[in-house]
Amino acid sequence: MAKKSKDPGIGHNSRENAKSVINADGSSNVQHINRKRNLNDLYGYFMGISWSQFFVLIVLVYTFLNMMFGLLYVLIGIEQITNTKGTFLEDFLNGFFFSAQTLTTVGYGGIVPKGIAANFIAVFEAMLGLLCFSFITGMLYGRFSKPKAYIAFSKNLILRDFKDQKTIMFRLMNSRKTVMIEPAIKVTLSITEKDEEGEFKRNFYELKLERSNIMYLPTVWTIVHNIDTESPLFEYSKEAIKKLNAHLYIVLHYHEKSFSQVVYQIYSYNFADLITDVKYKQTASFDAEGYTVLDHETLSAVEKNEV
């Protein structure tokens, strides 16, 4: 008989249309309210966003600062840095470009502050520029040096007959060329069902896997859960399993040679995306010289399961 696991921090209460608390890519799907914020959140935010978002944000902040200081130079009198051009737009552009030179401490020399007010503003802006670019440099180093797993999971979760019993399977591979050393995986099943009082509740089970850890992984690892008498899914038919309001929550860790430390990756599957009576295609083959060739595009490739 399957043993229920303790609440892994998700909570037992649920509802019929409750969404997964973990997205498929491992990110949190929890909506936070009334959360206090502090400056430490800023570092976490910059480390967590994508590279494209990071650089777009830098460009936007850089442009905004130059526009703000360019406007300030116009307001105090553009004559304090250069001769006026007679129109607001041209004077603003001169202030904008002088601001960019000051903020980056380039200082071409074509435009220089002459008045006291302009010099005070330029001094403050130069200091702000040094601080901003030091911050950006630190963020760039942190993002590049941050240990991170690059594991690709199969898009599909399959249910098939294997060795005279039902099994649930998914596959994973390392997106890098390095070998995964001592990978270990833990899979938790969450099933949302009505209790005797008609309330929706989540039940959690730690799934027993065919293998939960291996010595190293150079190619592909197929994770297999056999639906035997100890499985929480034993009492369900294939059709009933596919209709379950259930999710798999996965935690994988291994030693990453690139960073010389252990890295983690989280992933989740929704049973609504489960497919039945198929099997995975081979992803590894041999070339003419006998080398193993791993095709990353076939990680999720399936074919009809011939019984």
C-alpha positions in Angstrom: 0.0 0.0 0.0 1.3 3.5 -0.9 2.4 5.7 2.0 1.5 9.3 2.0 4.3 11.9 2.4 4.3 14.8 4.7 3.4 18.2 3.3 6.5 19.3 1.3 5.6 23.0 1.8 2.8 23.2 -0.7 -0.2 22.7 1.7 -2.9 20.0 1.6 -5.8 22.4 0.9 -6.7 22.6 -2.8 -9.6 23.3 -5.2 -10.8 21.8 -8.4 -9.0 24.2 -10.7 -5.9 24.7 -8.6 -2.7 25.3 -10.6 0.6 23.7 -10.0 2.8 25.6 -7.5 5.9 24.9 -9.7 6.0 25.8 -13.4 7.4 23.3 -15.9 10.7 25.1 -15.9 11.1 24.8 -12.2 10.2 28.5 -11.4 7.7 29.3 -8.6 4.0 29.8 -9.6 3.0 31.2 -6.2 1.5 34.7 -6.1 2.9 36.6 -3.1 0.8 39.4 -1.4 1.7 41.7 1.5 5.4 40.7 1.1 7.9 43.2 2.6 10.6 44.2 0.2 14.1 45.4 0.8 17.3 46.1 -1.1 18.4 42.5 -1.0 15.5 41.7 -3.3 17.2 43.8 -6.0 20.2 41.5 -6.2 17.9 38.4 -6.4 15.8 40.1 -9.1 18.8 40.9 -11.3 20.2 37.4 -10.8 16.9 35.7 -11.7 15.8 37.6 -14.9 16.8 36.4 -18.3 19.9 37.9 -20.1 17.7 39.8 -22.6 15.7 41.3 -19.8 18.9 42.2 -18.0 20.4 44.1 -20.9 17.1 45.8 -21.9 16.8 47.0 -18.3 20.4 48.3 -18.3 19.7 50.2 -21.6 16.5 51.7 -20.2 18.0 52.8 -17.0 21.0 54.3 -18.8 18.8 56.2 -21.2 16.6 57.4 -18.4 19.5 58.8 -16.4 20.9 60.6 -19.4 17.6 62.1 -20.2 17.1 63.2 -16.6 20.5 64.9 -16.4 20.2 66.3 -19.9 17.0 68.0 -18.9 18.6 69.2 -15.7 21.4 70.9 -17.7 18.8 72.6 -19.9 16.9 73.8 -16.8 20.0 75.4 -15.2 21.0 77.0 -18.5 22.7 75.1 -21.3 25.1 78.0 -21.6 26.9 76.5 -18.5 28.2 73.7 -20.6 28.0 74.9 -24.2 26.5 77.6 -26.4 22.7 77.4 -27.0 21.4 76.3 -30.3 18.3 78.3 -30.0 15.8 75.4 -29.8 14.9 73.2 -26.8 15.4 69.9 -28.7 19.0 70.8 -29.8 19.9 72.1 -26.3 18.4 69.0 -24.8 20.4 66.7 -27.1 23.6 68.6 -26.2 22.7 68.1 -22.5 21.9 64.4 -23.1 25.2 63.7 -24.9 27.2 65.6 -22.3 25.4 63.6 -19.6 26.4 60.3 -21.4 30.1 61.4 -21.5 30.0 62.4 -17.8 28.1 59.3 -16.6 30.6 57.0 -18.4 33.5 59.2 -17.4 34.6 59.4 -21.1 34.9 63.1 -21.3 35.7 63.9 -25.0 36.3 67.6 -24.2 34.0 69.1 -26.8 31.6 70.1 -24.1 32.8 71.0 -20.6 31.0 72.5 -17.6 31.7 76.2 -17.0 29.3 77.3 -14.3 29.2 76.3 -10.6 25.8 74.6 -10.9 26.9 72.6 -13.9 30.1 71.5 -12.2 28.3 70.3 -9.1 25.8 68.3 -11.2 28.6 66.8 -13.3 30.6 65.8 -10.1 27.5 64.1 -8.7 26.7 62.4 -12.0 30.3 61.1 -12.4 30.1 59.6 -9.0 26.7 58.0 -9.8 28.1 56.6 -13.0 31.0 54.9 -11.2 28.6 53.4 -8.8 26.2 52.2 -11.5 28.9 50.6 -13.6 30.5 49.0 -10.6 27.1 47.5 -9.8 26.6 46.3 -13.4 30.0 44.7 -13.5 29.3 42.9 -10.2 26.0 41.7 -11.6 27.6 40.5 -14.9 30.3 38.6 -12.9 27.6 37.1 -10.6 25.4 36.0 -13.5 28.4 34.4 -15.3 29.8 32.7 -12.3 26.5 31.6 -10.7 26.4 27.7 -10.6 23.5 26.5 -12.6 22.3 23.2 -13.9 21.4 22.9 -17.6 19.2 19.8 -17.7 16.8 19.3 -20.6 13.7 17.3 -19.6 11.5 15.5 -22.2 8.4 17.5 -23.0 6.3 14.5 -22.6 5.4 12.3 -19.6 4.5 8.8 -20.8 2.4 5.9 -19.4 3.1 2.5 -21.0 3.3 -1.2 -20.3 6.8 -2.2 -19.5 8.0 -5.6 -18.0 4.4 -6.8 -17.6 3.2 -3.8 -15.6 2.2 -0.2 -16.1 5.0 2.4 -15.8 5.4 6.1 -15.8 8.5 7.5 -17.6 10.3 10.7 -18.5 13.8 11.4 -19.8 16.5 13.9 -19.1 19.9 14.8 -20.5 22.7 17.3 -19.8 22.5 20.3 -22.2 26.3 20.7 -21.7 29.0 18.5 -23.1 30.3 17.8 -19.6 29.5 14.5 -17.8 27.0 14.6 -15.0 28.7 13.1 -11.9 26.7 11.2 -9.3 23.2 12.6 -10.4 20.4 11.8 -8.0 16.7 12.5 -8.4 13.7 12.7 -6.2 10.1 12.7 -7.5 7.0 13.7 -5.5 3.5 12.9 -6.8 0.7 15.4 -5.9 -2.9 14.2 -6.4 -5.8 16.5 -5.8 -9.1 14.7 -4.9 -12.3 15.2 -3.0 -12.4 13.9 0.6 -15.4 12.5 2.4 -16.6 16.0 3.2 -16.5 17.1 -0.4 -13.4 19.3 0.0 -10.5 19.1 -2.4 -7.3 18.0 -0.8 -3.8 17.4 -2.0 -2.1 14.1 -1.1 1.6 13.7 -1.6 3.6 10.6 -2.3 7.3 10.1 -2.8 7.6 7.8 -5.8 9.8 4.8 -5.8 12.0 4.9 -8.9 13.7 2.1 -10.7 16.9 4.0 -10.1 17.1 7.2 -8.1 20.8 7.8 -8.5 23.7 6.7 -10.8 27.4 7.1 -10.9 27.6 9.4 -14.0 25.6 10.3 -17.0 27.1 11.1 -20.4 24.0 10.6 -22.5 20.3 10.2 -21.5 18.6 9.0 -18.3 15.1 7.5 -18.5 13.4 7.9 -15.1 11.0 4.9 -14.5 8.3 4.5 -11.8 6.8 1.0 -11.8 3.1 1.1 -10.9 3.2 -2.0 -8.6 1.2 -2.7 -5.4 3.3 -0.1 -3.5 2.5 2.7 -6.0 -0.1 5.3 -5.2 -1.3 4.8 -8.8 -1.8 1.0 -8.6 -5.6 1.2 -8.1 -6.1 3.4 -11.2 -6.5 2.3 -14.8 -4.6 4.0 -17.6 -7.6 6.1 -18.5 -8.2 7.1 -14.8 -4.5 8.0 -14.4 -4.6 10.4 -17.4 -7.7 12.1 -15.9 -6.2 12.6 -12.5 -5.6 16.2 -11.3 -2.0 15.3 -10.5 1.5 16.7 -10.9 5.0 15.4 -10.6 7.5 17.6 -8.7 11.1 16.8 -9.5 14.4 17.8 -7.8 17.6 16.7 -9.5 21.2 17.4 -8.2 24.6 16.4 -9.4 28.2 17.5 -9.3 29.0 20.0 -12.1 32.6 19.9 -13.3 32.3 23.4 -14.7 31.7 24.9 -11.3 33.3 22.1 -9.2 30.2 22.0 -6.9 26.8 20.4 -6.6 24.0 22.1 -8.7 20.2 21.6 -8.5 17.4 21.8 -11.0 13.6 21.7 -10.4 11.0 20.6 -12.9 7.4 19.6 -12.9 4.9 17.6 -15.1 1.2 17.9 -15.3 -0.8 14.7 -15.8 -3.0 16.5 -18.3 0.0 16.3 -20.7 0.5 12.6 -20.1 0.5 10.4 -23.2 -0.1 6.7 -23.2 1.0 3.6 -25.1 4.1 5.1 -26.7 7.8 4.6 -26.1 10.8 6.9 -26.4 13.0 6.7 -29.5 16.7 6.0 -29.3 18.7 9.2 -28.9 22.2 7.8 -29.1 23.8 6.0 -32.0 27.3 5.3 -33.3 29.1 7.0 -36.2 31.4 5.3 -38.7 34.4 5.6 -36.4 32.6 4.1 -33.4 32.0 7.3 -31.5 28.7 7.7 -29.6 26.5 10.4 -31.1 23.8 12.0 -29.0 20.9 13.8 -30.8 19.5 16.4 -28.5 16.5 17.0 -30.8 15.2 13.4 -30.1 14.9 13.7 -26.3 11.1 13.9 -26.5 10.7 11.8 -29.6 8.3 8.9 -29.2 6.9 6.0 -31.3 4.0 3.6 -31.0 4.6 1.0 -28.3 4.3 -2.4 -29.9 2.9 -4.8 -27.3 
